[in-house]
Structure formats: structure tokens, C-alpha cells
Amino acid sequence: MGTVGFRAFLLIWIGQLFSVVGSGLTSFALGVWVLKETGSVSLFSFMLLSATFPAILFSPFAGVIVDRYNRRTIMIVSDAVAGLGTLTMFILYSANMMEIWHLFIILSISSVASSLQFPAYQAAVSTLVSKEHLGRASGMVQVADSISIIVAPVLAGFLLNIIGIRGIVLIDFATLLLGITALLFVKIPHVQKPKEAEDKNSIWKEAAFGWRYIAERPGLKFLLIFFAISNFLLSFFNILLQPYILSFTNERVLGLVLSCFGIGMLLGGVLMGVWGGPKQRIKGLLGFGLLSGLALTLAGVESSALLVAISLGLTAFFMPLTNGCSQVIWQSKVPLEVQGRVFALRRMTALSLSPVAYVLAGPLIDYVFEPAMLENGILASSAGLLFGVGEGRGMGLFITIIGLGWALASIFGYLNPRVRNLETELPDHDATIEMVNEPLVQVSE
């Protein structure tokens, strides 16, 4: 798992970079299409649900599949399923047959495929990259996501006027093929299968194993709760961000502000990739999480594009450092042969509250926060003195509350001794013992 293994990881990373940018193009274009066709924010929220909820439901079984079978094959199959969905969208749109319900079905199927892709990819990284370089590898994965956030909206907005949705969907399909091609040229080591996996009728028990593994290790359990709370808060933020910025400025400024978020995330990912993160990962995770939350509070204080851009840039800068430290902890502490199930349950739990936020965001803003922060609202004489009153100020207050909640979650996480001492109480796995006695990963000839 030295130079050859890292070279294999690098090839996979390049393929996934193209794939995630292509997916970002389609995601942006479809969001625009839904809003233009329906004008319904509710249907837009339902599109987000279709892209996430099936993955949450299927994640326990996805983890079993990842641990039972070859992880490279699983990644290829999941990319292929997503590619078929993309091709189906192209055919339907070309024939003028595309309906909203078609989109929901396709996104749901692709969501299930993504529930396989995530744990397979993360577990593959653990087998390809030595422990001392996991931080850098995690940083590179964050960089790929950051590039997508920066490039995809700008490029998609430009391409929509030239090649339309059909052309963008074809580009997405081509990037998926690049991702699959990269996987065909690498080998990923097989991992010793656990005894319970030998019983092919125990899929329900295996699906529950990931949760039992986490529940028996309090540090990991409370760390997972921290991320579930953080993702719950950030799901509100994802819904509110665009309407909040548009409440006091225009679409052009919106694009520039969102680019600041992507640039911040890219710089944080690059730093994580070069630095590898602090030696005490848990302190880095919670410390950078605290800084992200505090930075986010500034975005809601005033209707200023400059202040929001600075706030989002700082928030995004610390996020890859938080996520990178977290990823290294999980990859170092969880044995290779059970990472598929554990990582799948980890993703499921971390995202489990997001659908609740998607459902609650609209009513809370429309019927609680925005009315309360109007000139004669119930909070105008209190919170209104700091945040101002009028359109958008309810959303601003809510965003500041989100940031404070995130910061408090980081503080409470550090105050929990099981989380604070996780790295010393839970030993690293021994990859050399868990690996099957086969040749190390190598790029195929």
C-alpha cells in the first residue's frame, strides 16, 4: 500500500473528479428545469428528497454488499446504474416526454446506487493508501467536491444557453464513462471476509452489524450523533441559502457569492491534502467544526453580499478540514473487513435527519421566522434591533441560529470524554493482518 497503491488511488480519484463535476452539472440544470417548469419550491424540495431518502433507506444493505463483494466492481456497477439513469433522462427529454415524476424515479434509483458508491469508495481508499497518508487522500476527495461546487453551477449556467439540458446530460454521461474507465485500470486488494459474512442468509444480521459495531464504541457513536446534528442544521442552510441571498440582491451576485463558498472549500481541501491534518484528529475535527459554525453566524447578521460572501468562504474553508479529520478517524479505527457496513450506517445516520429539515424549512420560514421579523412582527423589537426588520431578515436570523447550533454541537462534543479521548481509547486497526495474502494493488497492464 505504498507508491503503487497511492497511484491506483490517484487514478480512481481523477475518474471520480470528472464524474462528480458531471453530476453537479446535471443537478444544477435539473434544479433550474424543475423551478422553471413548476415554479414550486415544494417540488424542488421533493427533488432533493428523491436524491437522498432512498439512499438512507438502502444504506444498511449497501454496506453488506460492499463488504461481501469486490469494491471496485461495486463502484463500477453503481456508476453504470447512474449512467443508465442519465441516459434515460436524455432519451425522455429528447422525445419531449420528460415529466417531473420521471425525474423523481430516476433520482431515486440513482440515490440507491450512490448508497453503494460512497462506502465502497471510502473503504477502497483505506486499502489503497497507508495510514500516514489518509489525511492527504481525504483532502484530495474534498478537493474534488470543491471543484464541482465551483465549476458546475457556473459551467452549467453557461452551457444551458448553448447546448441545453440534453447536452449537459450527455456530458454527465461521458464523465461517468470516464469514472468507470479509470476503475477498469486498477486493482483493489480483497479483504478477509468476517465469519458472519460466510452465511449468505444472514443479510439482516449483517445489515444490523454496522450499527452494533458503532453502538459498542461510545466514542464513534457520539461522533456520529454530532454529524447527524450538524447535517440536520446544514440541511436547513442548503434550503435557505439561495432564497436568502436573493431577498436582497440579484442572480448575478448570487452566483458570485456561491463561488466564494466553493473557493473556500477548495482552499480548505488543498490545505488538508498538503498538510494531512493535525496529529490529534478529534481536536481538529471539533475545533474546525466550531470555527465553521461561528463563521456561519455572520452570514445572517446583515443583508450584505460582501459579509455573506466572507462568511460562506470562511465556513467552507473549515469544512474540508473537519470532514478530512473525521474520515481519517473512521478509516483508521474501523477494520477493513467491516468498513462497508460501518461506513454505510455512518452515512445513513448522518443524513437521517436531513429529510426532516427539508420538510420543516419552508413552513418555519414562511409562517414563523419571516412574519416574526417584519416591521410589526413579534421579534421586531428584540432580535430586530440586531438583525434589522423586513424581507429576508427572518431567514437571516435562522441562519445565525444554525451557525450557533453547529458551534454548540462542537463544544458539547469536546466536553464528552468518550469523544475527546476517542483516539486513545480506541486502537487503530491492523491492516497488515486483515489483508488477504495477495499481491498489493497495482495498475493493470
C-alpha positions in Angstrom: 0.0 0.0 0.0 2.8 2.4 -0.8 3.6 4.2 -4.1 1.7 1.7 -6.2 -1.4 1.8 -4.0 -1.4 5.6 -4.0 -1.0 5.6 -7.8 -4.1 3.5 -8.1 -6.0 5.8 -5.7 -4.9 8.8 -7.8 -6.3 7.2 -11.0 -9.6 6.4 -9.3 -9.7 10.0 -7.9 -9.2 11.5 -11.3 -12.1 9.5 -12.7 -14.3 10.3 -9.8 -13.4 14.0 -10.1 -14.8 14.1 -13.7 -17.8 12.1 -12.6 -18.7 14.4 -9.7 -18.4 17.5 -11.8 -20.6 15.9 -14.5 -23.2 15.0 -11.8 -23.0 18.6 -10.5 -23.8 20.0 -14.0 -26.9 17.8 -14.3 -28.0 18.5 -10.7 -27.9 22.3 -11.3 -29.6 22.0 -14.7 -32.4 19.8 -13.4 -33.0 22.2 -10.4 -33.4 25.1 -12.9 -35.7 22.9 -15.1 -38.0 22.0 -12.1 -38.3 25.5 -10.9 -39.0 26.9 -14.4 -41.5 24.1 -15.3 -43.4 24.2 -12.0 -42.4 27.3 -10.1 -42.8 25.2 -7.0 -40.3 25.2 -4.2 -42.1 22.2 -2.7 -41.4 20.1 -5.8 -37.8 21.4 -5.8 -37.5 20.1 -2.2 -39.1 16.8 -3.2 -36.4 16.5 -5.9 -33.8 16.8 -3.1 -35.7 14.2 -1.1 -35.7 11.8 -4.1 -32.0 12.2 -4.4 -31.3 11.4 -0.7 -34.1 9.5 1.1 -33.7 6.2 -0.9 -30.0 6.1 -0.2 -30.8 6.5 3.6 -33.2 3.6 3.5 -30.9 1.3 1.5 -27.6 2.1 3.2 -27.6 -0.8 5.7 -27.9 -3.3 2.9 -25.5 -1.4 0.7 -22.9 -1.9 3.5 -23.4 -5.6 3.4 -22.9 -5.7 -0.3 -19.8 -3.7 -0.1 -18.2 -6.0 2.5 -19.3 -9.2 0.6 -18.1 -8.4 -2.9 -15.3 -6.7 -4.7 -15.3 -3.0 -4.1 -14.1 -2.0 -7.5 -16.9 -4.0 -9.1 -19.5 -2.3 -6.8 -18.2 1.1 -7.8 -18.4 0.2 -11.5 -21.9 -1.1 -11.1 -23.1 1.9 -9.2 -21.6 4.3 -11.8 -23.2 2.2 -14.5 -26.6 2.4 -12.9 -26.3 6.2 -12.5 -25.2 6.3 -16.2 -28.3 4.4 -17.3 -30.4 6.9 -15.4 -28.7 9.8 -17.1 -29.1 8.2 -20.5 -32.8 7.6 -19.8 -33.2 11.3 -19.0 -31.6 12.2 -22.2 -33.9 10.0 -24.2 -37.0 11.2 -22.5 -36.1 14.9 -22.8 -35.1 14.4 -26.5 -38.5 12.9 -27.2 -40.3 15.7 -25.3 -41.7 13.1 -22.9 -39.9 14.2 -19.7 -42.2 14.6 -16.8 -41.5 15.5 -13.2 -42.4 12.1 -11.9 -39.9 10.5 -14.4 -37.2 12.6 -12.7 -38.2 11.6 -9.2 -38.0 7.9 -10.2 -34.6 8.2 -11.9 -33.2 10.2 -9.0 -34.4 7.6 -6.5 -32.7 4.8 -8.4 -29.5 6.9 -8.7 -29.7 7.6 -5.0 -29.7 3.8 -4.2 -26.6 3.5 -6.5 -24.9 6.3 -4.6 -25.5 4.4 -1.3 -23.2 1.7 -2.7 -20.7 4.1 -4.2 -19.9 6.1 -1.0 -18.9 3.2 1.3 -17.2 1.3 -1.5 -15.1 4.4 -2.4 -14.2 5.2 1.2 -13.3 1.6 2.0 -11.2 1.3 -1.2 -9.2 4.4 -0.1 -8.5 2.7 3.2 -7.0 -0.3 1.4 -5.0 1.7 -1.2 -3.5 4.4 1.0 -1.2 3.9 4.0 -2.4 5.3 7.3 0.1 8.2 7.4 -1.3 9.4 4.0 -5.0 9.0 4.7 -5.3 12.7 5.7 -3.9 13.8 2.4 -6.1 11.4 0.5 -9.2 12.7 2.3 -8.2 16.2 1.5 -8.0 15.3 -2.2 -11.5 13.8 -2.0 -12.7 17.1 -0.5 -10.9 19.0 -3.3 -12.9 17.0 -5.9 -16.1 18.0 -4.2 -15.0 21.6 -4.0 -14.1 21.8 -7.7 -17.6 20.5 -8.5 -19.2 23.2 -6.3 -17.1 25.9 -8.1 -17.3 24.7 -11.7 -20.6 23.0 -12.0 -23.0 26.0 -11.4 -21.0 28.4 -13.5 -20.4 26.0 -16.3 -24.0 24.6 -16.3 -25.4 28.2 -16.4 -23.3 28.9 -19.4 -24.0 25.6 -21.2 -27.7 25.7 -20.7 -27.9 28.6 -23.1 -25.8 26.8 -25.7 -26.5 23.1 -25.6 -29.5 22.9 -23.3 -30.3 20.2 -20.8 -29.8 17.4 -23.4 -26.2 18.4 -24.0 -25.5 18.7 -20.2 -26.9 15.3 -19.6 -24.7 13.9 -22.3 -21.6 15.5 -20.7 -22.6 13.9 -17.4 -22.9 10.5 -19.1 -19.4 10.9 -20.7 -17.9 11.8 -17.3 -19.5 8.7 -15.8 -17.8 6.6 -18.5 -14.5 8.2 -17.6 -15.0 7.3 -14.0 -15.8 3.7 -15.0 -12.8 3.5 -17.3 -10.4 4.7 -14.6 -11.7 1.9 -12.3 -11.1 -0.7 -15.0 -7.4 0.1 -14.9 -6.8 -0.5 -11.2 -7.0 -3.4 -8.8 -8.2 -3.1 -5.2 -7.0 -5.7 -2.7 -9.5 -8.2 -1.4 -10.2 -8.1 2.3 -10.5 -11.0 4.6 -14.2 -11.7 5.0 -15.6 -11.9 8.5 -17.1 -15.2 9.6 -20.6 -13.9 9.8 -20.4 -13.0 6.1 -19.9 -16.6 5.1 -23.6 -17.2 5.9 -25.3 -15.8 2.8 -28.7 -16.0 4.5 -27.7 -13.6 7.3 -28.1 -10.3 5.4 -30.4 -8.8 8.0 -27.9 -9.7 10.8 -25.1 -8.3 8.7 -27.1 -5.1 8.0 -27.6 -4.6 11.7 -23.9 -5.4 12.4 -22.7 -1.9 11.3 -24.9 -0.3 13.9 -23.9 -2.7 16.7 -20.3 -2.1 15.9 -20.8 1.7 16.3 -23.1 1.4 19.3 -20.5 -0.7 21.2 -17.9 2.0 20.8 -19.3 5.1 22.5 -16.7 7.5 21.0 -17.8 6.6 17.5 -21.5 6.6 18.4 -21.3 10.2 19.9 -19.2 11.3 17.0 -21.9 10.1 14.6 -24.6 11.9 16.6 -22.5 15.1 16.3 -22.5 14.7 12.5 -26.3 13.9 12.4 -27.0 17.1 14.3 -24.6 19.1 12.1 -26.1 17.7 8.8 -29.6 18.4 10.1 -28.7 22.1 10.7 -26.9 22.4 7.4 -29.8 20.9 5.5 -31.9 23.9 6.6 -29.0 26.1 5.4 -29.0 24.4 2.0 -32.7 25.2 1.5 -32.4 28.8 2.8 -29.2 30.0 1.2 -30.4 30.9 -2.3 -33.7 32.5 -1.3 -31.9 34.4 1.5 -29.3 35.9 -0.9 -32.0 36.7 -3.5 -34.0 38.5 -0.9 -31.5 41.4 -1.0 -29.6 41.0 -4.3 -29.8 39.5 -7.8 -28.9 36.3 -9.6 -25.5 37.5 -10.7 -24.4 38.4 -7.2 -25.9 35.1 -6.0 -23.5 33.2 -8.4 -20.5 35.2 -7.2 -21.4 34.6 -3.5 -21.8 30.8 -4.1 -18.5 30.8 -5.9 -16.9 32.2 -2.7 -18.3 29.2 -0.9 -16.7 26.8 -3.5 -13.4 28.6 -3.4 -13.3 28.4 0.4 -14.0 24.7 0.2 -11.3 24.2 -2.4 -8.7 26.0 -0.4 -9.5 24.0 2.7 -9.4 20.8 0.7 -6.0 21.7 -0.8 -4.7 22.6 2.7 -5.9 19.2 4.0 -4.4 17.4 1.0 -0.9 19.1 1.5 -0.9 19.1 5.3 -2.7 15.9 6.1 -4.4 17.5 9.2 -3.4 17.7 12.8 -2.0 14.7 14.7 -4.9 14.9 17.2 -7.6 14.4 14.6 -10.5 14.7 17.1 -9.4 18.1 18.3 -9.0 19.2 14.7 -12.5 17.8 13.8 -14.3 19.6 16.6 -12.1 22.7 16.5 -12.7 23.3 12.8 -16.4 22.5 13.3 -16.6 25.2 15.9 -14.9 27.7 13.6 -17.3 26.8 10.7 -20.3 27.4 12.9 -19.0 30.7 14.2 -18.2 31.9 10.7 -21.7 30.9 9.5 -23.4 33.1 12.2 -22.0 36.2 10.4 -24.0 35.4 7.2 -27.3 36.2 8.9 -26.5 39.3 10.8 -26.8 41.8 7.9 -28.2 41.9 4.3 -24.8 42.4 2.8 -23.5 40.4 -0.1 -19.9 41.1 0.9 -20.5 39.9 4.5 -22.3 36.8 3.4 -19.5 36.0 0.8 -16.8 36.3 3.5 -18.9 34.3 6.0 -19.5 31.5 3.5 -15.9 31.4 2.3 -14.7 31.0 5.9 -17.3 28.4 6.7 -16.5 26.4 3.6 -12.7 26.7 4.2 -13.0 24.9 7.6 -15.5 22.2 6.3 -12.9 20.0 4.4 -10.6 20.1 7.4 -13.5 18.9 9.7 -14.5 16.2 7.2 -11.0 15.2 6.5 -10.2 14.6 10.1 -13.4 12.7 10.6 -12.7 10.4 7.6 -9.2 9.6 8.8 -10.5 8.6 12.2 -13.1 6.3 10.8 -10.7 4.8 8.2 -8.0 4.2 10.9 -10.3 2.8 13.7 -12.6 0.6 11.7 -11.2 -2.8 10.5 -11.1 -3.1 6.7 -13.4 -6.1 6.5 -16.3 -4.3 8.1 -15.8 -0.8 6.7 -18.5 -1.3 4.1 -21.3 -1.9 6.7 -20.0 0.7 9.2 -19.4 3.4 6.6 -22.9 2.8 5.1 -24.6 3.0 8.5 -22.4 6.0 9.3 -23.7 7.8 6.1 -27.3 6.7 6.8 -27.3 8.0 10.3 -25.5 11.3 9.4 -28.1 12.0 6.7 -31.1 10.6 8.6 -32.4 14.0 9.8 -31.9 15.8 6.5 -35.4 14.9 5.1 -36.9 16.3 8.3 -35.1 19.6 7.6 -36.3 19.6 4.0 -39.9 19.3 5.2 -39.7 21.8 8.0 -37.7 24.6 6.3 -40.5 26.1 4.2 -43.2 26.3 6.9 -40.7 27.6 9.6 -39.6 30.4 7.3 -43.0 31.2 5.7 -45.1 31.1 8.9 -42.7 31.7 11.8 -39.4 33.4 11.2 -40.2 35.8 8.3 -43.5 37.1 9.8 -41.8 37.5 13.2 -39.1 39.7 11.7 -41.4 42.0 9.7 -41.8 45.6 10.9 -44.6 44.8 13.2 -43.6 41.2 13.9 -43.2 39.7 17.4 -39.4 39.7 17.2 -39.1 43.2 15.6 -38.4 44.9 18.9 -35.9 42.3 20.1 -34.0 40.4 17.5 -34.9 43.0 15.0 -32.7 45.5 16.8 -29.6 43.4 15.9 -30.7 41.8 12.6 -33.0 44.5 11.2 -36.6 44.0 10.0 -38.1 43.4 6.6 -38.0 40.8 3.9 -35.2 38.2 4.4 -34.4 39.1 8.0 -36.3 36.0 9.3 -34.1 33.9 7.1 -31.0 35.8 8.3 -31.9 35.1 12.0 -32.5 31.4 11.2 -29.1 31.1 9.5 -27.4 32.7 12.5 -29.2 30.2 14.8 -28.0 27.4 12.5 -24.4 28.6 12.9 -24.7 28.9 16.7 -26.2 25.4 16.9 -23.3 24.0 14.9 -20.8 25.7 17.1 -22.5 24.5 20.3 -22.6 20.9 18.9 -18.8 21.1 18.5 -18.4 22.4 22.1 -20.6 19.7 23.6 -18.8 17.1 21.5 -15.5 18.1 23.0 -17.0 18.1 26.6 -17.9 14.5 26.1 -14.9 12.5 27.3 -15.8 9.5 25.1 -15.4 11.7 22.0 -12.5 13.8 23.3 -10.5 10.6 24.1 -11.7 8.5 21.2 -8.2 8.3 19.5 -6.5 7.0 22.7 -9.3 4.7 23.9 -10.0 3.0 20.5 -6.9 1.4 18.9 -6.2 1.6 15.2 -6.9 -1.5 13.1 -4.0 -3.6 11.9 -4.3 -3.6 8.1 -1.4 -6.0 7.6 -3.2 -8.7 9.5 -6.6 -8.1 7.9 -5.4 -8.1 4.3 -5.6 -11.3 2.3 -2.2 -12.6 1.3 -2.3 -11.4 -2.3 -0.2 -9.0 -4.3 -0.6 -5.4 -3.4 -2.7 -3.1 -5.5 -1.3 -2.4 -8.9 -2.3 -0.6 -12.0 -3.5 -3.2 -14.5 -1.4 -3.7 -17.6 
